[in-house]
Amino acid sequence: MHELQFLETHYGIMMTADIAAQLGRTLVAIRLAARQLGCSQEQNGPWTDEEKAIIHTHYADGRGIAYVSQLLPGRKRKTIFAMARELGVKSARNWQPYECQILTEYYPDIGVKVAEKLPGRTADAVKIKAMALGVKYRGKAEGEIRLVKWSDEEWRLLEKNLHLPYPELVMLFPHRSQDALEKAKARLKKRIAKR
């Protein structure tokens, strides 16, 4: 109760950082409490590093503008969006189709380093979106051969073209080696025999 009285009495008169230090609270906690008490006014001053960190962390991970607004009392939604744009931070909620394509293509091999190919996306945002899309990082050790699971579409295409010689099959499956095609063909023949 004493803290709230102190805040109500001094907010807008003392620097917010000084109030936070006096009460042993964060700037965000002070601003949120002032907003809830109704003693804060719309803040138009320069953004603090702490506020920018909130954008980098909570806006980027897709928590939503309602949540981020609670952490940034005194900042309007439109100013939060504007600051996110200025910082080059995108919300994990708003992925463009081309970004999803890049993520799907590169994440299995390079993991969160795919963020380097996606301006404005953080490693955390990439992880969250990959999980939502069901894309897993497979990684590979030096010299290790990575096995890539065959898709249903690939199995159908192989079954349709089982009669073709390997040089022609390799043309249909440019990302598969002849060895991989031979093994897949043998597995597929066994499946067909069991039908």
C-alpha positions as CSV (number, residue, x, y, z in Angstrom):
1,M,0.0,0.0,0.0
2,H,2.9,2.4,0.9
3,E,4.4,1.8,-2.6
4,L,1.2,2.6,-4.4
5,Q,0.8,5.9,-2.4
6,F,4.4,6.8,-3.1
7,L,3.9,6.1,-6.8
8,E,0.7,8.1,-6.9
9,T,2.3,11.0,-5.2
10,H,5.5,11.1,-7.2
11,Y,4.6,9.7,-10.6
12,G,5.0,12.5,-13.2
13,I,7.0,14.6,-10.8
14,M,10.0,12.4,-10.2
15,M,11.8,10.5,-13.0
16,T,10.3,7.0,-13.4
17,A,13.8,5.5,-13.1
18,D,14.2,7.2,-9.7
19,I,10.8,5.9,-8.5
20,A,11.8,2.4,-9.7
21,A,15.1,2.6,-7.8
22,Q,13.4,4.0,-4.7
23,L,10.8,1.2,-4.7
24,G,13.2,-1.6,-5.9
25,R,11.0,-2.2,-8.9
26,T,11.6,-2.3,-12.7
27,L,10.6,0.6,-15.0
28,V,8.0,-1.6,-16.6
29,A,6.5,-2.5,-13.2
30,I,6.3,1.2,-12.2
31,R,4.7,2.2,-15.5
32,L,2.2,-0.6,-15.4
33,A,1.2,0.3,-11.8
34,A,0.9,4.0,-12.7
35,R,-1.3,3.0,-15.6
36,Q,-3.5,0.8,-13.4
37,L,-3.7,3.7,-10.9
38,G,-4.7,6.1,-13.7
39,C,-1.9,8.5,-12.9
40,S,0.1,7.9,-16.1
41,Q,-0.2,10.0,-19.2
42,E,0.5,8.9,-22.7
43,Q,4.2,8.6,-23.0
44,N,5.8,10.3,-26.0
45,G,9.4,10.4,-24.8
46,P,12.3,8.5,-26.2
47,W,12.3,4.7,-26.0
48,T,14.5,3.2,-23.3
49,D,16.8,0.3,-23.8
50,E,14.5,-1.8,-21.5
51,E,11.5,-1.0,-23.7
52,K,13.4,-1.9,-26.8
53,A,14.4,-5.2,-25.2
54,I,10.8,-6.0,-24.6
55,I,10.1,-5.5,-28.3
56,H,13.1,-7.7,-29.2
57,T,12.0,-10.4,-26.8
58,H,8.2,-10.5,-26.4
59,Y,7.0,-8.9,-29.6
60,A,9.4,-11.1,-31.7
61,D,8.4,-14.3,-30.0
62,G,4.7,-13.7,-31.1
63,R,3.2,-13.1,-27.6
64,G,0.8,-10.6,-29.2
65,I,0.3,-6.9,-29.0
66,A,-2.1,-7.2,-26.0
67,Y,0.6,-8.8,-23.9
68,V,3.3,-6.5,-25.1
69,S,1.1,-3.4,-24.5
70,Q,0.8,-4.5,-20.8
71,L,4.6,-4.6,-20.5
72,L,4.8,-1.1,-22.1
73,P,2.2,1.0,-20.3
74,G,1.9,4.4,-21.7
75,R,2.8,3.3,-25.2
76,K,0.1,3.1,-27.8
77,R,-0.2,0.0,-30.0
78,K,0.6,2.0,-33.1
79,T,3.8,3.3,-31.5
80,I,4.8,-0.3,-30.5
81,F,4.3,-1.4,-34.1
82,A,6.3,1.5,-35.3
83,M,9.1,0.8,-33.0
84,A,9.2,-2.8,-33.9
85,R,9.4,-1.8,-37.6
86,E,12.2,0.7,-36.8
87,L,14.1,-2.0,-34.9
88,G,13.5,-4.5,-37.8
89,V,11.7,-6.9,-35.4
90,K,8.9,-9.0,-36.8
91,S,6.3,-10.8,-34.8
92,A,6.4,-14.6,-34.9
93,R,2.7,-14.4,-35.6
94,N,3.0,-12.7,-38.9
95,W,5.1,-14.9,-41.1
96,Q,4.9,-14.4,-44.9
97,P,4.7,-17.5,-47.1
98,Y,8.1,-16.9,-48.6
99,E,9.6,-16.8,-45.1
100,C,7.9,-20.1,-44.2
101,Q,9.4,-21.6,-47.4
102,I,12.9,-20.4,-46.5
103,L,12.4,-21.8,-42.9
104,T,11.2,-25.1,-44.2
105,E,14.0,-25.5,-46.7
106,Y,16.9,-24.5,-44.5
107,Y,16.0,-25.1,-40.9
108,P,16.5,-28.9,-41.0
109,D,20.1,-28.4,-42.0
110,I,21.2,-25.2,-40.4
111,G,18.8,-24.7,-37.5
112,V,18.4,-21.2,-36.0
113,K,21.1,-19.9,-38.3
114,V,18.3,-19.6,-40.9
115,A,17.5,-16.3,-39.0
116,E,20.4,-14.8,-41.0
117,K,18.4,-15.5,-44.2
118,L,15.3,-13.9,-42.6
119,P,15.8,-10.2,-41.8
120,G,14.0,-9.2,-38.6
121,R,13.6,-12.7,-37.3
122,T,15.3,-13.8,-34.1
123,A,16.6,-17.2,-33.3
124,D,13.8,-17.7,-30.8
125,A,11.1,-16.6,-33.4
126,V,12.6,-19.1,-35.9
127,K,12.5,-21.9,-33.3
128,I,8.9,-21.2,-32.4
129,K,7.8,-21.0,-36.0
130,A,9.7,-24.2,-36.9
131,M,7.9,-26.0,-34.0
132,A,4.5,-24.7,-35.2
133,L,5.2,-25.9,-38.7
134,G,6.5,-29.3,-37.5
135,V,9.9,-28.7,-39.0
136,K,12.8,-30.3,-37.1
137,Y,16.5,-29.5,-37.0
138,R,18.3,-32.7,-38.1
139,G,21.8,-31.3,-38.0
140,K,24.7,-33.4,-39.0
141,A,28.1,-34.1,-37.7
142,E,31.3,-33.6,-39.8
143,G,31.4,-36.3,-42.4
144,E,28.0,-37.8,-41.4
145,I,25.5,-38.7,-44.1
146,R,22.1,-37.4,-43.2
147,L,19.1,-39.5,-44.1
148,V,16.2,-37.5,-45.3
149,K,12.8,-39.2,-44.9
150,W,10.9,-39.8,-48.1
151,S,7.7,-37.8,-48.5
152,D,4.4,-39.4,-49.5
153,E,4.6,-37.6,-52.8
154,E,8.0,-39.1,-53.5
155,W,6.8,-42.6,-52.7
156,R,3.8,-42.1,-55.1
157,L,6.1,-40.8,-57.9
158,L,8.5,-43.7,-57.4
159,E,5.7,-46.2,-57.5
160,K,4.4,-44.7,-60.7
161,N,7.8,-44.9,-62.3
162,L,9.2,-48.2,-60.9
163,H,9.7,-49.4,-64.5
164,L,12.2,-46.7,-65.4
165,P,16.0,-47.4,-65.3
166,Y,18.0,-45.6,-62.6
167,P,19.5,-42.9,-64.9
168,E,15.9,-41.7,-65.6
169,L,14.8,-42.1,-62.0
170,V,17.7,-39.9,-60.9
171,M,16.4,-37.2,-63.3
172,L,13.0,-37.4,-61.5
173,F,14.6,-37.3,-58.1
174,P,17.4,-34.7,-58.3
175,H,17.9,-34.6,-54.6
176,R,18.3,-38.4,-54.2
177,S,21.4,-40.4,-55.0
178,Q,21.2,-43.6,-57.1
179,D,22.0,-45.6,-54.0
180,A,19.1,-44.0,-52.2
181,L,16.8,-44.7,-55.1
182,E,17.9,-48.4,-55.2
183,K,17.1,-48.8,-51.5
184,A,13.8,-47.0,-51.8
185,K,12.9,-49.1,-54.8
186,A,13.6,-52.3,-53.0
187,R,11.5,-51.2,-50.0
188,L,8.7,-50.2,-52.2
189,K,8.7,-53.6,-54.0
190,K,8.4,-55.3,-50.7
191,R,5.5,-53.1,-49.7
192,I,3.7,-53.8,-53.0
193,A,4.2,-57.6,-52.6
194,K,2.5,-57.5,-49.1
195,R,-0.6,-55.8,-50.5
